[in-house]
């Protein structure tokens, strides 16, 4: 396997030399996250302008080889627990395994095998005596929450004491179209978010950034807060972050990182809704 020292700025999906399983240092999770990439063809049903996936294209994943996924996950977890992975690949201050996360190069729930993959991860964690020790996470844009099989997988994550990180970058139709490349009404996003929160503990994750040197406008911020407010009591909290790694999309030259002070001011406005907020500027 390649001997690459992991960095927060590099979330390469092939750093372990595997098809579906890859390790990253997650600044939001606070340690080494074992990623499950169900979209190895770099296809997604959204096109976020800040996305770091190279050669991103519209679409869904190919069929998932669940046998290979189970073997890769088992081998990697054994390498972390009994081998030299932490000593040789991870900086000393973050040598802790924190989660197994469905993330990768597209929307994980778009895989037809998503619910089976959740069951598979739960089984591997149990086999290696990691149930209750590692959090199972789903990082999702929430666009497919209307599908029963997606709800089944998320409910299983919830029963396993896992959690969902639900992408919400705007509270307006125009903002969702500009940032995420989708035509969807905020009211539908809110319904899907509420559905997700009823199935598993759910954190909203929001990427904030400058566009052409300008911060998000006041109307956008107010619409975002208005969408969150009625759902605050059902949510675990909000992860706010800015751009730690450069976008690999054509809009990249227009995007810039928000200042830490601005991010904290925004976090305080969200906290006034009664929500816990974690900031990663």
N, C-alpha and C positions, 0 to 999 in steps of 0.2 A: 504494500500500500504506500502511496506517496507520503513522504515525511514533510508535511507542510505545517509550520507553526500557525495556529489559528489566531485570527485577529478579529476584533469587533467590526472592522471596516471591510472584511472579506467574508462573504457568506457563500463561497463556492459550493455548488452541489456535488462536485466530484472529488472533494478533498479526501474521502476515504476509499476512493476507487470502487465504489458500489453504484448500482443503478438507482436504488430507491432510498438508501439510508445515507445521511451525511451529518457530520457534526459542525456546529457553529458556536461561537461565543455570543450569547444573547445579552445585550446590555439591559434589556427590559426584564428578562427572566433572571439575570444575575449569576450566570455561570454557563456551563456547557449544555447546550440543547441538542438532543438527537433528533434531527429532522427526518420526516417521512415525505418524500417527494413523489406524489402520485401523478405529477405532470412532467415527466422527463422529456417530453417533446416541446417544452417551452410554449405551450398553448394555454390560453386563459380566455374566459368569457368576458373579462374586463380588460381595459388597456389604461392603467394608471400612469400618468405622465412622470411620476417619480420612481417607477419600477426599475429595479436593478437587474432584471432578468435579460440576458442577451438574446437578440433575435426573437423577441416576443412576438407571438402571432395570435390571432383570434382562433378559438376552437376549444376542443376538449381533449382529454388524454386518450392514449391507446389503451387496450385492455391491460389490466394489471396482473402480473404474474405473482399471485399471492404466495406460492411456494417459495419463490426466490425472495420476496419481501420478508417472509418469516425467517428464512435462513440468514439473510443479511442482518436483520435486526438482532437475532440471537448471537451471531458471530461478533457484531460490533459491541454489544453490551458485555459480552465475555471479555473482549479486548480491553474495554474500559475498566472493568472490575478486577481482572486478573493479570492484565498485560502491562505494557509500558506506554500506553496511549497518553495518559495524563502527564507523565514525566517528560515525554519527548515532544508532545504536540500542543501543550496548553501552558500559558503563562502561570506562574506559581500562585498569583493572587486570585485566580478564577478556577482552580482545580476542584471543581465540584459539579457533579452531574445533577441537573435540576429538572429536566422534563424530557418527554418524548412528544414532539410537536408535528402535527399534520400541517405542513406549510408548503415549501417547494416552489416550483416554477409556474404555478397557475392555481386556479381555484380547486382545492382538494375535494370538495363535495361534488365536483363535476364527474368524478370517477364513478362508474356504475358499481364498482366494488367497495365504495367508501365504507358502508356499514360493516362489511366483512373484514375490511382492513382494521377497523376499530376493534372488533372482536379478536382479531389476530394479535394486535398489540397488547390487549389485555391479557391474553393467554401467555405471550412471551414474558411479560413482566411477572406474572404469577410463577412461571417455570423458574425464573431466575431470582425469586424471592425479592422482587422489587415492587410488588403491589403495595400501594400506600406510601412508598418511599420516593417514587418519581411521579410527577404530575403528568397526566395525559392531556395535551392541549390541542385544540383545533384553532387555526388561524384562518379566518374565512371572510369573504366579502358579503356573506349572508344572502346572496342573490338566489340561492336554490332552496331556501328554507321552506318553500311551499311543497317540496317533494316529500312524500311519506318516508322513503328510504333514507333521506338525509335526516329527517327528524328522528328516525330510529337510531341512526348512528350517534347523533348528538345526545339523545336520551341515555344511550349506553355510556357515553363519556361522563354524563352527569352522575349516573349511578356508581361509576368507578371513582368518584371524588375528583374528576377532572374539571376542566373549564374551557370556555370558548373565548377567543379574542375576535370581536366582530368589528370589521372595518367600517368606520363612519367618518368621512372626510369633509362632508358638507351637509347643510340642512336645506339646500335649494336644488331644484331640478337643474338649473343652469350650472351650479357648482359641481354637481355630480356628473354632468355631461363633460364639463371642462377638465375636471381632475381625474375622473375614473373612466371616462369614455363610454358612458351608458346613459340611456334614456329611461329614467325611472322617477316616479314621484316620491317625494319625501314621506308621504303618508304610507306608502307601501313599504318603504325601508323601515319605518317605525313599527309597522305590524310584524314584519319579519324579525326585528330585534326583540320585540315583546315575546314572540313565539320562542325564540332561541333562549331567552332568559327564563322561560317557564320550563325548559327541558334540562338546562345545565347552568351552573354559575357562569355569568357572562360579563366580560369586560369589553367596553368600547375601546377600540384603538384608533387614534386620529393622528394623521400626519399633517403638520402645519409647516408652511414654507413660504418664502417670498416668490412672487412672480414678477419678473421684470423690475426687480428691486423694491416692490411694494408688498406690504403685509396684507393679509386678508382684510377685506373692507368690513365696516361696521354692520351692514345689513346681513352679510354672510355669517358673521359671528352671532348675531342675534337670532337668526334662523336656526343655527346649530344648537344654541342653548334652548330655544323653544321646542326643538324636537326631543332633546334629552329630558327636559323638565318633567313631563308626565310619566316617564319611565324610570326616574331616579330611584325610587324605592325598590324596583325589581332588579336593578343592576348591581354587580359587584364593585364597579368603579370604572375609571377611565385611564387609559394609557395615552399620554400626549407625547409625541416625539417629533423631531425635525429630521433633516437630512444628514445622516451620518456617513452615508456612502453615495457616490454620484449616480444619478439616473443614467440608464443606458438607452433611454428613449430620445426621440428627435427633439423633444421639448427641453432637454437637459440644460442648454445654455441659458434658458430663461429662468431657471429655478435657483433659489438661494436658501441658505439655512437661516432660521429664525434665531434672534438673540435670546440668551437664557432668561434675561429679565422680562422680555415680552412673553415668553412661554409661562413663566411663573405668574404673571398677571392674568393670563388666560386661565391657568389652573385655578386661581383664586375665584374667578367668576364661575367656574364649574362647581367648585366646592360649595358655593353659596346655594346650589341646588340640592345639597345634602349628599353629594357623591365624593367618594375617595378618589384622589387623583395622583397618579405617579407621572413624573416628568422626566423625559430623557432628551435634553436639548441636543 
